[in-house]
Amino acid sequence: MRAPRFWAEDGWPARLLAPAAALYAHATARRLRRPGWHAPVPVLCCGNLTAGGAGKTTLALDLVARLAARGRRVHVLTRGYGRRRSGLLRVDPARHTAADVGDEALLLAALAPTHVSADRAAGARAAIADGADCLVMDDGFQNPGLYQDMKLLVIDGTSGFGNGRVIPAGPLREPIAAGAARAGAAILIGADRTGALSHLPPDLPILRADLAMQDAAPLLAGRSAIAFAGIGRPEKFFDGLRAQGIVPAACVPFADHHPYTAGDLRRLRALAATHGATLLTTPKDAARLPPAVRADISTVGVGLAWADPSAPERLLDRWLAGPLQDETP
């Protein structure tokens, strides 16, 4: 789905939906009061307060790589958004497709053993049985099934918290104050263009990072580009290319987790042929393409460039040393 435009402004549609938003917030708060299973290994959650992409998976990939570099037996837990197969699965990139496990799960499984399950506690038990000595959750900030020793609140600097209202009146999964009170730290990705940080508790640690996109110029070999993306905010991908001085002949946005059809690919290839251009997309989108198609499409990855390069390492040190806070999930 694409976020409704009124989620970015506090107009009459948002106010009209305020009663439904209050019911949604109440239901979330009630669900979060349920106790979660305490795993015998440290659990870290990369989550957010808004529907849609904020950079959770990008952060999870960054931290998982750091943990693996330390020699930790890190496993990843994710719901596997958009998958057709239910139940608990350990992701096998050689066998599973995005339809089986979700696109983000395939990216994570390239770095560390990854388990998909709506039941995070079941996923944690399977990971521990497989030898995990620490667990990273991609999303799950509002999921109480598994106790989280550290919760990281990821904030997209461009979209922030939208109009500040809860679904369906706005993009929030829960009120800002309620979610921020459970966070051990906030990760701001990009400049704070909406004043999101002003809504957070003054004592909440803030880490800052920017998206760092792979150099796309070598992939083009002097040709123009047709850029397409089906992520939370496709504009981030397109803007990242422009920041490199690459002006695509066309930018084609799709909804987040869009399942590409044969018709989509025909239209994209026709557009590329018209402009004599190279097709460019994100690794997350490539995971949803048929394997036979991927060879004809270039992918441009993105990572995090931390304002303080030592900050994420210190954060991991604090997490692995013990709980950051005494909280009741």
PEURFEN-V365904 format. One record per residue. PSI is psi in whole degrees, -180 to 180 (NA if undefined). OMEGA is omega in whole degrees, 0 to 359 (NA if undefined). Layout:
PSI&OMEGA  PSI&OMEGA
//
This chain:
155&172  143&182  136&176  146&181  -33&184  -10&176  -17&181  -7&182  151&185  66&181  -166&186  -35&178  -40&179  -43&181  -36&179  -33&182  5&183  -42&179  -41&178  -36&178  -38&179  -39&178  -40&179  -46&181  -40&179  -43&180  -40&178  -46&180  -39&180  -42&180  -38&183  -14&178  -13&180  137&179  146&179  164&179  132&178  112&178  152&178  5&177  159&180  140&180  128&178  136&180  127&171  103&185  -175&177  178&182  -9&186  154&171  143&179  179&186  136&174  -5&183  16&182  -47&183  -37&177  -42&177  -45&180  -43&179  -41&179  -48&183  -36&178  -42&178  -39&179  -40&179  -41&178  -37&179  -24&177  -6&182  12&178  147&177  70&184  136&171  156&183  140&176  134&177  158&180  -29&184  55&185  134&176  -2&183  155&180  -25&181  134&181  176&177  -172&183  129&178  139&165  127&188  131&174  101&184  -24&179  -19&185  -36&185  150&175  174&177  -31&177  -29&180  -45&192  -8&184  150&184  -41&182  -36&180  -36&179  -39&178  -45&181  -38&182  -18&176  -19&181  -36&185  157&176  132&187  135&182  129&178  131&179  138&172  -27&177  98&185  -33&178  -41&178  -41&177  -41&179  -43&180  -41&179  -41&180  -43&180  -39&176  -27&179  1&175  8&181  138&173  0&171  155&186  136&174  126&178  127&171  103&186  173&182  13&181  -33&179  17&180  115&185  1&188  -28&183  125&178  134&183  118&182  -31&174  132&176  123&177  125&182  109&182  131&182  126&173  119&185  -27&182  -45&183  -23&179  -130&180  20&179  -135&180  3&176  10&181  158&182  151&175  135&4  1&181  -20&181  -171&186  -3&188  138&174  -20&177  164&179  147&183  -47&184  -41&181  -44&181  -44&182  -31&180  -24&180  -8&185  145&174  -23&178  159&175  143&178  111&178  121&179  112&184  175&179  145&180  86&186  -11&183  3&182  29&183  -37&184  -25&180  -15&180  -3&183  156&177  141&183  -22&182  4&180  122&178  136&180  124&173  140&184  141&178  158&173  154&174  133&179  109&184  144&174  146&177  117&184  -17&186  -44&181  -24&181  -22&186  -27&180  44&176  -4&180  164&173  177&185  146&165  113&183  134&175  149&183  139&174  72&180  -179&183  -45&176  91&181  -27&181  -29&179  -40&179  -47&182  -42&179  -35&178  -37&176  -44&180  -34&179  -24&177  1&183  9&179  117&178  102&183  146&175  -28&176  146&175  122&185  106&179  146&173  166&177  156&179  136&180  23&182  127&177  111&186  133&180  168&176  -35&178  -41&177  -46&184  -36&177  -43&181  -41&180  -42&179  -37&178  -40&179  -42&178  -40&180  -38&179  -40&184  1&185  42&191  164&175  137&176  129&179  138&176  -174&181  159&175  -35&179  -39&177  -41&181  -31&179  -21&180  3&178  149&175  140&182  -37&182  -20&183  -28&189  -31&183  -25&182  -1&185  129&181  142&179  143&180  109&183  167&179  144&176  -166&180  135&171  108&187  138&177  -40&174  103&185  -23&180  -12&185  -46&180  -32&178  -41&178  -36&179  -44&178  -38&177  -44&181  -40&180  -48&183  -23&179  -22&181  172&182  142&177  -23&188  157&174  102&185  159&174  115&184  NA&NA
//
